Amino acid sequence: MTLFSFVLLSQVFSYCPGTIFYDQPNGKVVNIEGTPNSSISDIHYLDRDPHRVPGWVEIVLRDGRYKLSDRTYWIKGHDICGKFIGR
């Protein structure tokens, strides 16, 4: 795991226009309605490393305070963007 991974392990980022969400690494593109935040924290709390697949990050979508669902999504590691909004 890189230093970059440790820094991002428990962070939540605001919605970033243009982010493409996938159902799994190299999987199908998922159409997400609205502007959800990307939570890496929720994956970490499930006792999984969100960076376990090289080049990909597993996330949970949040509306600001609460998870939108228990489903997880994937984004490409270099697509992590948006404003850091908390842990």
PyMOL Python script that loads the backbone (N, CA, C, O; Angstrom):
from pymol import cmd

cmd.read_pdbstr("""\
ATOM      1  N   MET A   1       0.844  -1.174   0.000  1.00  0.00           N
ATOM      2  CA  MET A   1       0.000   0.000   0.000  1.00  0.00           C
ATOM      3  C   MET A   1       0.892   1.241   0.000  1.00  0.00           C
ATOM      4  O   MET A   1       1.878   1.301   0.734  1.00  0.00           O
ATOM      5  N   THR A   2       0.556   2.193  -0.796  1.00  0.00           N
ATOM      6  CA  THR A   2       1.358   3.404  -0.898  1.00  0.00           C
ATOM      7  C   THR A   2       0.932   4.423   0.143  1.00  0.00           C
ATOM      8  O   THR A   2      -0.122   4.288   0.764  1.00  0.00           O
ATOM      9  N   LEU A   3       1.755   5.442   0.328  1.00  0.00           N
ATOM     10  CA  LEU A   3       1.413   6.539   1.225  1.00  0.00           C
ATOM     11  C   LEU A   3       0.112   7.181   0.770  1.00  0.00           C
ATOM     12  O   LEU A   3      -0.717   7.563   1.596  1.00  0.00           O
ATOM     13  N   PHE A   4      -0.068   7.303  -0.537  1.00  0.00           N
ATOM     14  CA  PHE A   4      -1.295   7.878  -1.100  1.00  0.00           C
ATOM     15  C   PHE A   4      -2.514   7.102  -0.601  1.00  0.00           C
ATOM     16  O   PHE A   4      -3.533   7.704  -0.263  1.00  0.00           O
ATOM     17  N   SER A   5      -2.418   5.789  -0.554  1.00  0.00           N
ATOM     18  CA  SER A   5      -3.520   4.960  -0.092  1.00  0.00           C
ATOM     19  C   SER A   5      -3.836   5.219   1.374  1.00  0.00           C
ATOM     20  O   SER A   5      -5.004   5.329   1.745  1.00  0.00           O
ATOM     21  N   PHE A   6      -2.824   5.316   2.199  1.00  0.00           N
ATOM     22  CA  PHE A   6      -3.056   5.567   3.619  1.00  0.00           C
ATOM     23  C   PHE A   6      -3.736   6.905   3.836  1.00  0.00           C
ATOM     24  O   PHE A   6      -4.626   7.025   4.678  1.00  0.00           O
ATOM     25  N   VAL A   7      -3.326   7.898   3.089  1.00  0.00           N
ATOM     26  CA  VAL A   7      -3.900   9.228   3.239  1.00  0.00           C
ATOM     27  C   VAL A   7      -5.384   9.212   2.891  1.00  0.00           C
ATOM     28  O   VAL A   7      -6.167   9.931   3.511  1.00  0.00           O
ATOM     29  N   LEU A   8      -5.779   8.413   1.922  1.00  0.00           N
ATOM     30  CA  LEU A   8      -7.166   8.410   1.468  1.00  0.00           C
ATOM     31  C   LEU A   8      -8.052   7.379   2.156  1.00  0.00           C
ATOM     32  O   LEU A   8      -9.253   7.334   1.887  1.00  0.00           O
ATOM     33  N   LEU A   9      -7.499   6.558   3.029  1.00  0.00           N
ATOM     34  CA  LEU A   9      -8.269   5.457   3.584  1.00  0.00           C
ATOM     35  C   LEU A   9      -9.562   5.860   4.260  1.00  0.00           C
ATOM     36  O   LEU A   9     -10.564   5.164   4.100  1.00  0.00           O
ATOM     37  N   SER A  10      -9.586   6.936   4.997  1.00  0.00           N
ATOM     38  CA  SER A  10     -10.785   7.257   5.756  1.00  0.00           C
ATOM     39  C   SER A  10     -11.313   8.645   5.427  1.00  0.00           C
ATOM     40  O   SER A  10     -11.632   9.423   6.325  1.00  0.00           O
ATOM     41  N   GLN A  11     -11.403   8.948   4.158  1.00  0.00           N
ATOM     42  CA  GLN A  11     -11.842  10.282   3.789  1.00  0.00           C
ATOM     43  C   GLN A  11     -13.089  10.246   2.921  1.00  0.00           C
ATOM     44  O   GLN A  11     -13.368   9.261   2.237  1.00  0.00           O
ATOM     45  N   VAL A  12     -13.827  11.342   2.967  1.00  0.00           N
ATOM     46  CA  VAL A  12     -15.016  11.521   2.154  1.00  0.00           C
ATOM     47  C   VAL A  12     -14.792  12.740   1.276  1.00  0.00           C
ATOM     48  O   VAL A  12     -14.347  13.784   1.752  1.00  0.00           O
ATOM     49  N   PHE A  13     -15.101  12.604  -0.013  1.00  0.00           N
ATOM     50  CA  PHE A  13     -14.910  13.690  -0.961  1.00  0.00           C
ATOM     51  C   PHE A  13     -16.248  14.126  -1.531  1.00  0.00           C
ATOM     52  O   PHE A  13     -17.142  13.311  -1.761  1.00  0.00           O
ATOM     53  N   SER A  14     -16.368  15.426  -1.754  1.00  0.00           N
ATOM     54  CA  SER A  14     -17.586  15.950  -2.362  1.00  0.00           C
ATOM     55  C   SER A  14     -17.702  15.465  -3.794  1.00  0.00           C
ATOM     56  O   SER A  14     -16.723  15.028  -4.400  1.00  0.00           O
ATOM     57  N   TYR A  15     -18.888  15.546  -4.315  1.00  0.00           N
ATOM     58  CA  TYR A  15     -19.162  15.123  -5.685  1.00  0.00           C
ATOM     59  C   TYR A  15     -18.266  15.879  -6.656  1.00  0.00           C
ATOM     60  O   TYR A  15     -18.040  17.080  -6.509  1.00  0.00           O
ATOM     61  N   CYS A  16     -17.771  15.171  -7.630  1.00  0.00           N
ATOM     62  CA  CYS A  16     -16.933  15.776  -8.653  1.00  0.00           C
ATOM     63  C   CYS A  16     -17.570  15.499 -10.012  1.00  0.00           C
ATOM     64  O   CYS A  16     -17.625  14.347 -10.442  1.00  0.00           O
ATOM     65  N   PRO A  17     -18.051  16.536 -10.693  1.00  0.00           N
ATOM     66  CA  PRO A  17     -18.685  16.328 -12.003  1.00  0.00           C
ATOM     67  C   PRO A  17     -17.752  15.560 -12.947  1.00  0.00           C
ATOM     68  O   PRO A  17     -16.544  15.796 -12.983  1.00  0.00           O
ATOM     69  N   GLY A  18     -18.327  14.667 -13.682  1.00  0.00           N
ATOM     70  CA  GLY A  18     -17.545  13.906 -14.638  1.00  0.00           C
ATOM     71  C   GLY A  18     -17.005  12.593 -14.096  1.00  0.00           C
ATOM     72  O   GLY A  18     -16.437  11.807 -14.854  1.00  0.00           O
ATOM     73  N   THR A  19     -17.167  12.335 -12.798  1.00  0.00           N
ATOM     74  CA  THR A  19     -16.703  11.071 -12.243  1.00  0.00           C
ATOM     75  C   THR A  19     -17.515   9.930 -12.839  1.00  0.00           C
ATOM     76  O   THR A  19     -18.742   9.999 -12.905  1.00  0.00           O
ATOM     77  N   ILE A  20     -16.838   8.900 -13.265  1.00  0.00           N
ATOM     78  CA  ILE A  20     -17.503   7.731 -13.828  1.00  0.00           C
ATOM     79  C   ILE A  20     -17.470   6.621 -12.786  1.00  0.00           C
ATOM     80  O   ILE A  20     -16.408   6.258 -12.280  1.00  0.00           O
ATOM     81  N   PHE A  21     -18.636   6.094 -12.476  1.00  0.00           N
ATOM     82  CA  PHE A  21     -18.773   5.021 -11.494  1.00  0.00           C
ATOM     83  C   PHE A  21     -18.950   3.694 -12.224  1.00  0.00           C
ATOM     84  O   PHE A  21     -19.622   3.624 -13.253  1.00  0.00           O
ATOM     85  N   TYR A  22     -18.340   2.646 -11.681  1.00  0.00           N
ATOM     86  CA  TYR A  22     -18.404   1.315 -12.274  1.00  0.00           C
ATOM     87  C   TYR A  22     -18.980   0.334 -11.254  1.00  0.00           C
ATOM     88  O   TYR A  22     -18.867   0.548 -10.047  1.00  0.00           O
ATOM     89  N   ASP A  23     -19.598  -0.738 -11.743  1.00  0.00           N
ATOM     90  CA  ASP A  23     -20.144  -1.749 -10.841  1.00  0.00           C
ATOM     91  C   ASP A  23     -19.042  -2.644 -10.271  1.00  0.00           C
ATOM     92  O   ASP A  23     -19.226  -3.266  -9.224  1.00  0.00           O
ATOM     93  N   GLN A  24     -17.920  -2.708 -10.944  1.00  0.00           N
ATOM     94  CA  GLN A  24     -16.739  -3.449 -10.489  1.00  0.00           C
ATOM     95  C   GLN A  24     -15.554  -2.961 -11.306  1.00  0.00           C
ATOM     96  O   GLN A  24     -15.749  -2.312 -12.333  1.00  0.00           O
ATOM     97  N   PRO A  25     -14.323  -3.257 -10.876  1.00  0.00           N
ATOM     98  CA  PRO A  25     -13.172  -2.827 -11.673  1.00  0.00           C
ATOM     99  C   PRO A  25     -13.280  -3.355 -13.111  1.00  0.00           C
ATOM    100  O   PRO A  25     -13.539  -4.539 -13.328  1.00  0.00           O
ATOM    101  N   ASN A  26     -13.079  -2.474 -14.075  1.00  0.00           N
ATOM    102  CA  ASN A  26     -13.200  -2.804 -15.502  1.00  0.00           C
ATOM    103  C   ASN A  26     -14.581  -3.333 -15.867  1.00  0.00           C
ATOM    104  O   ASN A  26     -14.746  -4.040 -16.861  1.00  0.00           O
ATOM    105  N   GLY A  27     -15.578  -2.979 -15.041  1.00  0.00           N
ATOM    106  CA  GLY A  27     -16.936  -3.464 -15.280  1.00  0.00           C
ATOM    107  C   GLY A  27     -17.774  -2.474 -16.065  1.00  0.00           C
ATOM    108  O   GLY A  27     -17.259  -1.663 -16.835  1.00  0.00           O
ATOM    109  N   LYS A  28     -19.078  -2.562 -15.852  1.00  0.00           N
ATOM    110  CA  LYS A  28     -20.031  -1.710 -16.554  1.00  0.00           C
ATOM    111  C   LYS A  28     -20.123  -0.348 -15.883  1.00  0.00           C
ATOM    112  O   LYS A  28     -20.032  -0.238 -14.660  1.00  0.00           O
ATOM    113  N   VAL A  29     -20.305   0.684 -16.694  1.00  0.00           N
ATOM    114  CA  VAL A  29     -20.513   2.035 -16.176  1.00  0.00           C
ATOM    115  C   VAL A  29     -21.906   2.084 -15.563  1.00  0.00           C
ATOM    116  O   VAL A  29     -22.868   1.584 -16.146  1.00  0.00           O
ATOM    117  N   VAL A  30     -22.007   2.694 -14.378  1.00  0.00           N
ATOM    118  CA  VAL A  30     -23.271   2.808 -13.665  1.00  0.00           C
ATOM    119  C   VAL A  30     -23.720   4.259 -13.705  1.00  0.00           C
ATOM    120  O   VAL A  30     -22.947   5.161 -13.383  1.00  0.00           O
ATOM    121  N   ASN A  31     -24.960   4.485 -14.096  1.00  0.00           N
ATOM    122  CA  ASN A  31     -25.521   5.828 -14.115  1.00  0.00           C
ATOM    123  C   ASN A  31     -25.995   6.182 -12.710  1.00  0.00           C
ATOM    124  O   ASN A  31     -26.881   5.523 -12.167  1.00  0.00           O
ATOM    125  N   ILE A  32     -25.408   7.219 -12.122  1.00  0.00           N
ATOM    126  CA  ILE A  32     -25.748   7.650 -10.769  1.00  0.00           C
ATOM    127  C   ILE A  32     -26.550   8.941 -10.866  1.00  0.00           C
ATOM    128  O   ILE A  32     -26.110   9.902 -11.498  1.00  0.00           O
ATOM    129  N   GLU A  33     -27.720   8.966 -10.245  1.00  0.00           N
ATOM    130  CA  GLU A  33     -28.550  10.165 -10.232  1.00  0.00           C
ATOM    131  C   GLU A  33     -28.076  11.111  -9.135  1.00  0.00           C
ATOM    132  O   GLU A  33     -27.632  10.666  -8.076  1.00  0.00           O
ATOM    133  N   GLY A  34     -28.170  12.393  -9.382  1.00  0.00           N
ATOM    134  CA  GLY A  34     -27.833  13.385  -8.368  1.00  0.00           C
ATOM    135  C   GLY A  34     -26.341  13.637  -8.267  1.00  0.00           C
ATOM    136  O   GLY A  34     -25.582  13.352  -9.194  1.00  0.00           O
ATOM    137  N   THR A  35     -25.936  14.172  -7.134  1.00  0.00           N
ATOM    138  CA  THR A  35     -24.531  14.521  -6.907  1.00  0.00           C
ATOM    139  C   THR A  35     -24.062  13.952  -5.569  1.00  0.00           C
ATOM    140  O   THR A  35     -23.847  14.703  -4.618  1.00  0.00           O
ATOM    141  N   PRO A  36     -23.903  12.631  -5.488  1.00  0.00           N
ATOM    142  CA  PRO A  36     -23.494  12.009  -4.231  1.00  0.00           C
ATOM    143  C   PRO A  36     -22.019  12.226  -3.928  1.00  0.00           C
ATOM    144  O   PRO A  36     -21.203  12.421  -4.829  1.00  0.00           O
ATOM    145  N   ASN A  37     -21.700  12.189  -2.654  1.00  0.00           N
ATOM    146  CA  ASN A  37     -20.309  12.246  -2.211  1.00  0.00           C
ATOM    147  C   ASN A  37     -19.725  10.841  -2.250  1.00  0.00           C
ATOM    148  O   ASN A  37     -20.454   9.855  -2.138  1.00  0.00           O
ATOM    149  N   SER A  38     -18.409  10.753  -2.411  1.00  0.00           N
ATOM    150  CA  SER A  38     -17.707   9.473  -2.459  1.00  0.00           C
ATOM    151  C   SER A  38     -17.065   9.204  -1.109  1.00  0.00           C
ATOM    152  O   SER A  38     -16.226   9.980  -0.654  1.00  0.00           O
ATOM    153  N   SER A  39     -17.452   8.115  -0.468  1.00  0.00           N
ATOM    154  CA  SER A  39     -16.908   7.782   0.845  1.00  0.00           C
ATOM    155  C   SER A  39     -16.002   6.564   0.777  1.00  0.00           C
ATOM    156  O   SER A  39     -16.432   5.460   0.443  1.00  0.00           O
ATOM    157  N   ILE A  40     -14.754   6.792   1.099  1.00  0.00           N
ATOM    158  CA  ILE A  40     -13.798   5.696   1.232  1.00  0.00           C
ATOM    159  C   ILE A  40     -13.860   5.160   2.659  1.00  0.00           C
ATOM    160  O   ILE A  40     -13.512   4.008   2.918  1.00  0.00           O
ATOM    161  N   SER A  41     -14.309   6.015   3.582  1.00  0.00           N
ATOM    162  CA  SER A  41     -14.412   5.629   4.990  1.00  0.00           C
ATOM    163  C   SER A  41     -15.287   4.399   5.180  1.00  0.00           C
ATOM    164  O   SER A  41     -14.937   3.487   5.929  1.00  0.00           O
ATOM    165  N   ASP A  42     -16.436   4.379   4.492  1.00  0.00           N
ATOM    166  CA  ASP A  42     -17.366   3.277   4.685  1.00  0.00           C
ATOM    167  C   ASP A  42     -16.767   1.944   4.271  1.00  0.00           C
ATOM    168  O   ASP A  42     -17.064   0.920   4.886  1.00  0.00           O
ATOM    169  N   ILE A  43     -15.937   1.935   3.253  1.00  0.00           N
ATOM    170  CA  ILE A  43     -15.274   0.701   2.833  1.00  0.00           C
ATOM    171  C   ILE A  43     -14.253   0.292   3.890  1.00  0.00           C
ATOM    172  O   ILE A  43     -14.144  -0.884   4.238  1.00  0.00           O
ATOM    173  N   HIS A  44     -13.521   1.254   4.388  1.00  0.00           N
ATOM    174  CA  HIS A  44     -12.533   0.991   5.430  1.00  0.00           C
ATOM    175  C   HIS A  44     -13.206   0.394   6.668  1.00  0.00           C
ATOM    176  O   HIS A  44     -12.672  -0.528   7.284  1.00  0.00           O
ATOM    177  N   TYR A  45     -14.377   0.921   7.029  1.00  0.00           N
ATOM    178  CA  TYR A  45     -15.082   0.419   8.205  1.00  0.00           C
ATOM    179  C   TYR A  45     -15.699  -0.953   7.990  1.00  0.00           C
ATOM    180  O   TYR A  45     -16.061  -1.626   8.956  1.00  0.00           O
ATOM    181  N   LEU A  46     -15.823  -1.376   6.747  1.00  0.00           N
ATOM    182  CA  LEU A  46     -16.244  -2.747   6.452  1.00  0.00           C
ATOM    183  C   LEU A  46     -15.061  -3.703   6.558  1.00  0.00           C
ATOM    184  O   LEU A  46     -15.177  -4.893   6.263  1.00  0.00           O
ATOM    185  N   ASP A  47     -13.918  -3.162   6.985  1.00  0.00           N
ATOM    186  CA  ASP A  47     -12.682  -3.914   7.152  1.00  0.00           C
ATOM    187  C   ASP A  47     -12.128  -4.406   5.817  1.00  0.00           C
ATOM    188  O   ASP A  47     -11.584  -5.505   5.711  1.00  0.00           O
ATOM    189  N   ARG A  48     -12.285  -3.545   4.790  1.00  0.00           N
ATOM    190  CA  ARG A  48     -11.710  -3.830   3.479  1.00  0.00           C
ATOM    191  C   ARG A  48     -10.841  -2.656   3.071  1.00  0.00           C
ATOM    192  O   ARG A  48     -11.124  -1.507   3.410  1.00  0.00           O
ATOM    193  N   ASP A  49      -9.798  -2.952   2.354  1.00  0.00           N
ATOM    194  CA  ASP A  49      -8.939  -1.910   1.803  1.00  0.00           C
ATOM    195  C   ASP A  49      -9.562  -1.415   0.509  1.00  0.00           C
ATOM    196  O   ASP A  49      -9.659  -2.188  -0.444  1.00  0.00           O
ATOM    197  N   PRO A  50      -9.993  -0.141   0.434  1.00  0.00           N
ATOM    198  CA  PRO A  50     -10.623   0.359  -0.785  1.00  0.00           C
ATOM    199  C   PRO A  50      -9.681   0.408  -1.987  1.00  0.00           C
ATOM    200  O   PRO A  50     -10.134   0.572  -3.120  1.00  0.00           O
ATOM    201  N   HIS A  51      -8.382   0.268  -1.750  1.00  0.00           N
ATOM    202  CA  HIS A  51      -7.376   0.314  -2.817  1.00  0.00           C
ATOM    203  C   HIS A  51      -6.814  -1.070  -3.133  1.00  0.00           C
ATOM    204  O   HIS A  51      -5.726  -1.181  -3.699  1.00  0.00           O
ATOM    205  N   ARG A  52      -7.541  -2.118  -2.774  1.00  0.00           N
ATOM    206  CA  ARG A  52      -6.994  -3.474  -2.922  1.00  0.00           C
ATOM    207  C   ARG A  52      -6.834  -3.918  -4.371  1.00  0.00           C
ATOM    208  O   ARG A  52      -6.074  -4.847  -4.647  1.00  0.00           O
ATOM    209  N   VAL A  53      -7.529  -3.277  -5.297  1.00  0.00           N
ATOM    210  CA  VAL A  53      -7.366  -3.583  -6.719  1.00  0.00           C
ATOM    211  C   VAL A  53      -6.528  -2.456  -7.329  1.00  0.00           C
ATOM    212  O   VAL A  53      -6.996  -1.320  -7.394  1.00  0.00           O
ATOM    213  N   PRO A  54      -5.313  -2.741  -7.774  1.00  0.00           N
ATOM    214  CA  PRO A  54      -4.439  -1.681  -8.287  1.00  0.00           C
ATOM    215  C   PRO A  54      -5.122  -0.818  -9.365  1.00  0.00           C
ATOM    216  O   PRO A  54      -5.683  -1.330 -10.334  1.00  0.00           O
ATOM    217  N   GLY A  55      -5.054   0.494  -9.162  1.00  0.00           N
ATOM    218  CA  GLY A  55      -5.620   1.442 -10.105  1.00  0.00           C
ATOM    219  C   GLY A  55      -7.085   1.771  -9.878  1.00  0.00           C
ATOM    220  O   GLY A  55      -7.645   2.616 -10.577  1.00  0.00           O
ATOM    221  N   TRP A  56      -7.714   1.113  -8.906  1.00  0.00           N
ATOM    222  CA  TRP A  56      -9.142   1.296  -8.636  1.00  0.00           C
ATOM    223  C   TRP A  56      -9.381   1.601  -7.165  1.00  0.00           C
ATOM    224  O   TRP A  56      -8.580   1.231  -6.307  1.00  0.00           O
ATOM    225  N   VAL A  57     -10.494   2.282  -6.878  1.00  0.00           N
ATOM    226  CA  VAL A  57     -10.872   2.589  -5.498  1.00  0.00           C
ATOM    227  C   VAL A  57     -12.339   2.223  -5.317  1.00  0.00           C
ATOM    228  O   VAL A  57     -13.193   2.654  -6.092  1.00  0.00           O
ATOM    229  N   GLU A  58     -12.630   1.427  -4.294  1.00  0.00           N
ATOM    230  CA  GLU A  58     -14.013   1.068  -3.984  1.00  0.00           C
ATOM    231  C   GLU A  58     -14.602   2.148  -3.083  1.00  0.00           C
ATOM    232  O   GLU A  58     -13.948   2.601  -2.143  1.00  0.00           O
ATOM    233  N   ILE A  59     -15.817   2.556  -3.365  1.00  0.00           N
ATOM    234  CA  ILE A  59     -16.446   3.631  -2.599  1.00  0.00           C
ATOM    235  C   ILE A  59     -17.896   3.281  -2.262  1.00  0.00           C
ATOM    236  O   ILE A  59     -18.497   2.378  -2.842  1.00  0.00           O
ATOM    237  N   VAL A  60     -18.425   4.029  -1.308  1.00  0.00           N
ATOM    238  CA  VAL A  60     -19.851   4.025  -0.981  1.00  0.00           C
ATOM    239  C   VAL A  60     -20.322   5.453  -1.214  1.00  0.00           C
ATOM    240  O   VAL A  60     -19.594   6.407  -0.941  1.00  0.00           O
ATOM    241  N   LEU A  61     -21.538   5.595  -1.717  1.00  0.00           N
ATOM    242  CA  LEU A  61     -22.072   6.927  -1.975  1.00  0.00           C
ATOM    243  C   LEU A  61     -22.850   7.431  -0.757  1.00  0.00           C
ATOM    244  O   LEU A  61     -23.596   6.691  -0.116  1.00  0.00           O
ATOM    245  N   ARG A  62     -22.646   8.714  -0.467  1.00  0.00           N
ATOM    246  CA  ARG A  62     -23.304   9.345   0.680  1.00  0.00           C
ATOM    247  C   ARG A  62     -23.981  10.626   0.218  1.00  0.00           C
ATOM    248  O   ARG A  62     -23.592  11.222  -0.786  1.00  0.00           O
ATOM    249  N   ASP A  63     -24.996  11.038   0.964  1.00  0.00           N
ATOM    250  CA  ASP A  63     -25.677  12.288   0.629  1.00  0.00           C
ATOM    251  C   ASP A  63     -25.141  13.451   1.452  1.00  0.00           C
ATOM    252  O   ASP A  63     -25.649  14.565   1.326  1.00  0.00           O
ATOM    253  N   GLY A  64     -24.177  13.240   2.255  1.00  0.00           N
ATOM    254  CA  GLY A  64     -23.616  14.258   3.126  1.00  0.00           C
ATOM    255  C   GLY A  64     -23.453  13.708   4.528  1.00  0.00           C
ATOM    256  O   GLY A  64     -22.393  13.852   5.136  1.00  0.00           O
ATOM    257  N   ARG A  65     -24.492  13.083   5.040  1.00  0.00           N
ATOM    258  CA  ARG A  65     -24.433  12.497   6.377  1.00  0.00           C
ATOM    259  C   ARG A  65     -24.647  10.991   6.380  1.00  0.00           C
ATOM    260  O   ARG A  65     -24.103  10.287   7.231  1.00  0.00           O
ATOM    261  N   TYR A  66     -25.433  10.493   5.439  1.00  0.00           N
ATOM    262  CA  TYR A  66     -25.832   9.089   5.482  1.00  0.00           C
ATOM    263  C   TYR A  66     -25.499   8.374   4.179  1.00  0.00           C
ATOM    264  O   TYR A  66     -25.434   8.979   3.109  1.00  0.00           O
ATOM    265  N   LYS A  67     -25.289   7.060   4.306  1.00  0.00           N
ATOM    266  CA  LYS A  67     -25.084   6.248   3.106  1.00  0.00           C
ATOM    267  C   LYS A  67     -26.362   6.254   2.292  1.00  0.00           C
ATOM    268  O   LYS A  67     -27.458   6.202   2.851  1.00  0.00           O
ATOM    269  N   LEU A  68     -26.231   6.315   0.983  1.00  0.00           N
ATOM    270  CA  LEU A  68     -27.397   6.246   0.106  1.00  0.00           C
ATOM    271  C   LEU A  68     -27.863   4.802  -0.068  1.00  0.00           C
ATOM    272  O   LEU A  68     -29.047   4.550  -0.294  1.00  0.00           O
ATOM    273  N   SER A  69     -26.938   3.865   0.037  1.00  0.00           N
ATOM    274  CA  SER A  69     -27.273   2.439  -0.010  1.00  0.00           C
ATOM    275  C   SER A  69     -26.059   1.665   0.492  1.00  0.00           C
ATOM    276  O   SER A  69     -24.997   2.239   0.730  1.00  0.00           O
ATOM    277  N   ASP A  70     -26.231   0.372   0.646  1.00  0.00           N
ATOM    278  CA  ASP A  70     -25.115  -0.476   1.060  1.00  0.00           C
ATOM    279  C   ASP A  70     -24.299  -0.957  -0.128  1.00  0.00           C
ATOM    280  O   ASP A  70     -23.274  -1.616   0.043  1.00  0.00           O
ATOM    281  N   ARG A  71     -24.748  -0.633  -1.320  1.00  0.00           N
ATOM    282  CA  ARG A  71     -24.044  -1.041  -2.530  1.00  0.00           C
ATOM    283  C   ARG A  71     -22.734  -0.263  -2.654  1.00  0.00           C
ATOM    284  O   ARG A  71     -22.662   0.915  -2.303  1.00  0.00           O
ATOM    285  N   THR A  72     -21.718  -0.927  -3.151  1.00  0.00           N
ATOM    286  CA  THR A  72     -20.453  -0.249  -3.376  1.00  0.00           C
ATOM    287  C   THR A  72     -20.245  -0.057  -4.874  1.00  0.00           C
ATOM    288  O   THR A  72     -20.808  -0.778  -5.698  1.00  0.00           O
ATOM    289  N   TYR A  73     -19.429   0.927  -5.200  1.00  0.00           N
ATOM    290  CA  TYR A  73     -19.100   1.257  -6.585  1.00  0.00           C
ATOM    291  C   TYR A  73     -17.590   1.390  -6.689  1.00  0.00           C
ATOM    292  O   TYR A  73     -16.893   1.439  -5.676  1.00  0.00           O
ATOM    293  N   TRP A  74     -17.097   1.448  -7.891  1.00  0.00           N
ATOM    294  CA  TRP A  74     -15.666   1.590  -8.134  1.00  0.00           C
ATOM    295  C   TRP A  74     -15.410   2.802  -9.017  1.00  0.00           C
ATOM    296  O   TRP A  74     -16.186   3.103  -9.924  1.00  0.00           O
ATOM    297  N   ILE A  75     -14.321   3.485  -8.741  1.00  0.00           N
ATOM    298  CA  ILE A  75     -13.855   4.563  -9.607  1.00  0.00           C
ATOM    299  C   ILE A  75     -12.367   4.325  -9.864  1.00  0.00           C
ATOM    300  O   ILE A  75     -11.686   3.666  -9.079  1.00  0.00           O
ATOM    301  N   LYS A  76     -11.888   4.859 -10.950  1.00  0.00           N
ATOM    302  CA  LYS A  76     -10.452   4.734 -11.240  1.00  0.00           C
ATOM    303  C   LYS A  76      -9.688   5.603 -10.240  1.00  0.00           C
ATOM    304  O   LYS A  76     -10.119   6.710  -9.916  1.00  0.00           O
ATOM    305  N   GLY A  77      -8.570   5.105  -9.761  1.00  0.00           N
ATOM    306  CA  GLY A  77      -7.797   5.800  -8.743  1.00  0.00           C
ATOM    307  C   GLY A  77      -7.428   7.222  -9.106  1.00  0.00           C
ATOM    308  O   GLY A  77      -7.429   8.102  -8.245  1.00  0.00           O
ATOM    309  N   HIS A  78      -7.115   7.458 -10.358  1.00  0.00           N
ATOM    310  CA  HIS A  78      -6.706   8.807 -10.762  1.00  0.00           C
ATOM    311  C   HIS A  78      -7.907   9.742 -10.907  1.00  0.00           C
ATOM    312  O   HIS A  78      -7.724  10.940 -11.123  1.00  0.00           O
ATOM    313  N   ASP A  79      -9.133   9.219 -10.793  1.00  0.00           N
ATOM    314  CA  ASP A  79     -10.340  10.048 -10.893  1.00  0.00           C
ATOM    315  C   ASP A  79     -10.827  10.580  -9.552  1.00  0.00           C
ATOM    316  O   ASP A  79     -11.831  11.291  -9.495  1.00  0.00           O
ATOM    317  N   ILE A  80     -10.125  10.241  -8.471  1.00  0.00           N
ATOM    318  CA  ILE A  80     -10.533  10.781  -7.173  1.00  0.00           C
ATOM    319  C   ILE A  80     -10.338  12.287  -7.203  1.00  0.00           C
ATOM    320  O   ILE A  80      -9.229  12.784  -7.401  1.00  0.00           O
ATOM    321  N   CYS A  81     -11.407  12.984  -7.009  1.00  0.00           N
ATOM    322  CA  CYS A  81     -11.323  14.445  -7.034  1.00  0.00           C
ATOM    323  C   CYS A  81     -12.435  14.992  -6.153  1.00  0.00           C
ATOM    324  O   CYS A  81     -13.106  14.235  -5.451  1.00  0.00           O
ATOM    325  N   GLY A  82     -12.624  16.254  -6.186  1.00  0.00           N
ATOM    326  CA  GLY A  82     -13.620  16.875  -5.321  1.00  0.00           C
ATOM    327  C   GLY A  82     -12.966  17.404  -4.072  1.00  0.00           C
ATOM    328  O   GLY A  82     -11.778  17.183  -3.837  1.00  0.00           O
ATOM    329  N   LYS A  83     -13.726  18.085  -3.289  1.00  0.00           N
ATOM    330  CA  LYS A  83     -13.234  18.702  -2.069  1.00  0.00           C
ATOM    331  C   LYS A  83     -13.325  17.720  -0.905  1.00  0.00           C
ATOM    332  O   LYS A  83     -14.352  17.065  -0.727  1.00  0.00           O
ATOM    333  N   PHE A  84     -12.256  17.614  -0.107  1.00  0.00           N
ATOM    334  CA  PHE A  84     -12.275  16.785   1.086  1.00  0.00           C
ATOM    335  C   PHE A  84     -13.286  17.374   2.059  1.00  0.00           C
ATOM    336  O   PHE A  84     -13.206  18.559   2.382  1.00  0.00           O
ATOM    337  N   ILE A  85     -14.236  16.572   2.533  1.00  0.00           N
ATOM    338  CA  ILE A  85     -15.256  17.109   3.432  1.00  0.00           C
ATOM    339  C   ILE A  85     -15.308  16.445   4.798  1.00  0.00           C
ATOM    340  O   ILE A  85     -16.132  16.836   5.624  1.00  0.00           O
ATOM    341  N   GLY A  86     -14.482  15.477   5.065  1.00  0.00           N
ATOM    342  CA  GLY A  86     -14.464  14.907   6.411  1.00  0.00           C
ATOM    343  C   GLY A  86     -14.055  13.462   6.442  1.00  0.00           C
ATOM    344  O   GLY A  86     -13.724  12.852   5.425  1.00  0.00           O
ATOM    345  N   ARG A  87     -14.088  12.932   7.651  1.00  0.00           N
ATOM    346  CA  ARG A  87     -13.733  11.530   7.902  1.00  0.00           C
ATOM    347  C   ARG A  87     -14.920  10.792   8.446  1.00  0.00           C
ATOM    348  O   ARG A  87     -14.830   9.596   8.724  1.00  0.00           O
TER     349      ARG A  87
END
""", "prot")
cmd.dss("prot")
cmd.show_as("cartoon", "prot")
cmd.util.cbc("prot")
cmd.orient("prot")
